[in-house]
C-alpha cells in the first residue's frame, strides 16, 4: 500500500516521471466553468471539449454519476473527468457531492491507472464547489487507489 502524498503546487503540473493521470470531479449537468476545470481549460482544451460532447451524447453512452472518461492531453498525461456530483448547488438535498459516485469513479480510475502504469494527481477533489468534506474523500482515495499500490499526489495551492 502506498501512502497518500500531499504537496504544495498545481495539479495541472504533475510532479512525477512516467505516465500521469490528473483526476477531478465533474457535475452531472454538463456544466464546466468554475473551480479546478478553469485551470484545466487554460492549459488544455481537450478535457472540456470531450466532457461537453460526452454529456451532449449521454443518451448513447455511459455519462452519469460514477462514470469516468480519460482524455489524453500530452503523450504522458491524461485527464480523468469523473462524474461525482449531482447538480451544482447546495440545496435541500445537501451539497452536490455524491460520495458513492466518487468511490465508483475512483474504482474505475484505479483500473485505468493500473493498465497505464500511471500515477494519479489531483486537487482536493470534491471539496470545492461540490461541497464535500476531505475527511470523507481522503479515505476513499486511500481505499480505492493507495491500497492498490497506485501513487497518488494531492496538490494544495500555496
SULVEN-V178864 format. One record per residue. N is the residue number from 1. RES is the residue in three letters. SS is DSSP state (helix for helix, strand for strand, loop for the rest). D_FIRST is the distance of its C-alpha to the first C-alpha in Angstrom with 2 decimals. Layout:
[[N:RES:SS:D_FIRST] [N:RES:SS:D_FIRST]]
This chain:
[[1:UNK:loop:0.00] [2:UNK:loop:3.78] [3:UNK:loop:6.69] [4:UNK:loop:9.48] [5:UNK:strand:12.39] [6:UNK:strand:15.92] [7:UNK:strand:18.92] [8:UNK:strand:22.63] [9:UNK:loop:23.87] [10:UNK:loop:24.74] [11:UNK:loop:22.25] [12:UNK:loop:24.94] [13:UNK:loop:24.52] [14:UNK:loop:20.85] [15:UNK:loop:19.99] [16:UNK:loop:18.24] [17:UNK:loop:19.50] [18:UNK:loop:19.50] [19:UNK:loop:19.24] [20:UNK:strand:18.47] [21:UNK:strand:18.69] [22:UNK:strand:20.17] [23:UNK:strand:19.64] [24:UNK:strand:22.14] [25:UNK:strand:23.82] [26:UNK:strand:27.36] [27:UNK:strand:30.04] [28:UNK:loop:31.72] [29:UNK:loop:35.19] [30:UNK:loop:35.03] [31:UNK:loop:35.35] [32:UNK:loop:33.99] [33:UNK:loop:35.52] [34:UNK:loop:33.85] [35:UNK:loop:30.70] [36:UNK:helix:27.97] [37:UNK:helix:29.66] [38:UNK:helix:32.55] [39:UNK:helix:30.46] [40:UNK:helix:29.18] [41:UNK:helix:32.79] [42:UNK:helix:34.15] [43:UNK:helix:31.96] [44:UNK:loop:32.10] [45:UNK:loop:34.41] [46:UNK:helix:32.52] [47:UNK:helix:29.91] [48:UNK:helix:32.74] [49:UNK:helix:35.10] [50:UNK:helix:32.68] [51:UNK:helix:31.72] [52:UNK:helix:35.43] [53:UNK:helix:36.35] [54:UNK:helix:33.54] [55:UNK:helix:34.88] [56:UNK:helix:38.51] [57:UNK:loop:38.03] [58:UNK:helix:35.89] [59:UNK:helix:38.46] [60:UNK:helix:37.53] [61:UNK:loop:33.73] [62:UNK:loop:30.51] [63:UNK:loop:30.77] [64:UNK:loop:29.93] [65:UNK:loop:27.40] [66:UNK:loop:23.92] [67:UNK:loop:24.92] [68:UNK:strand:23.31] [69:UNK:strand:25.24] [70:UNK:strand:24.10] [71:UNK:strand:26.84] [72:UNK:strand:27.00] [73:UNK:strand:28.45] [74:UNK:strand:28.10] [75:UNK:loop:27.35] [76:UNK:loop:23.80] [77:UNK:strand:23.25] [78:UNK:strand:23.17] [79:UNK:strand:23.53] [80:UNK:strand:22.09] [81:UNK:strand:24.77] [82:UNK:strand:23.20] [83:UNK:strand:25.86] [84:UNK:strand:24.58] [85:UNK:strand:27.74] [86:UNK:loop:31.07] [87:UNK:loop:33.93] [88:UNK:loop:34.07] [89:UNK:loop:35.63] [90:UNK:loop:35.03] [91:UNK:strand:37.73] [92:UNK:loop:38.56] [93:UNK:loop:35.34] [94:UNK:strand:33.34] [95:UNK:loop:31.12] [96:UNK:loop:30.42] [97:UNK:strand:26.60] [98:UNK:loop:25.57] [99:UNK:helix:22.16] [100:UNK:helix:22.22] [101:UNK:helix:23.01] [102:UNK:helix:20.24] [103:UNK:helix:17.73] [104:UNK:helix:19.52] [105:UNK:helix:19.45] [106:UNK:helix:15.71] [107:UNK:helix:15.34] [108:UNK:helix:17.91] [109:UNK:helix:16.43] [110:UNK:helix:13.14] [111:UNK:helix:15.65] [112:UNK:helix:17.57] [113:UNK:helix:14.81] [114:UNK:helix:13.66] [115:UNK:helix:17.38] [116:UNK:helix:18.20] [117:UNK:loop:15.33] [118:UNK:loop:15.37] [119:UNK:strand:13.58] [120:UNK:strand:14.38] [121:UNK:strand:16.76] [122:UNK:strand:18.57] [123:UNK:loop:20.83] [124:UNK:loop:20.21] [125:UNK:loop:20.74] [126:UNK:loop:23.14] [127:UNK:loop:24.27] [128:UNK:loop:27.38] [129:UNK:loop:30.10] [130:UNK:loop:28.14] [131:UNK:loop:28.34] [132:UNK:loop:24.87] [133:UNK:loop:23.31] [134:UNK:helix:20.15] [135:UNK:helix:19.39] [136:UNK:helix:19.21] [137:UNK:helix:17.59] [138:UNK:helix:14.61] [139:UNK:helix:13.14] [140:UNK:helix:13.77] [141:UNK:helix:11.86] [142:UNK:helix:8.72] [143:UNK:helix:9.39] [144:UNK:helix:10.65] [145:UNK:loop:8.86] [146:UNK:helix:5.61] [147:UNK:helix:4.61] [148:UNK:helix:6.34] [149:UNK:loop:4.86] [150:UNK:loop:7.92] [151:UNK:loop:9.16] [152:UNK:strand:11.04] [153:UNK:strand:14.04] [154:UNK:strand:16.41] [155:UNK:strand:19.95] [156:UNK:strand:22.48] [157:UNK:loop:26.06] [158:UNK:loop:27.59]]
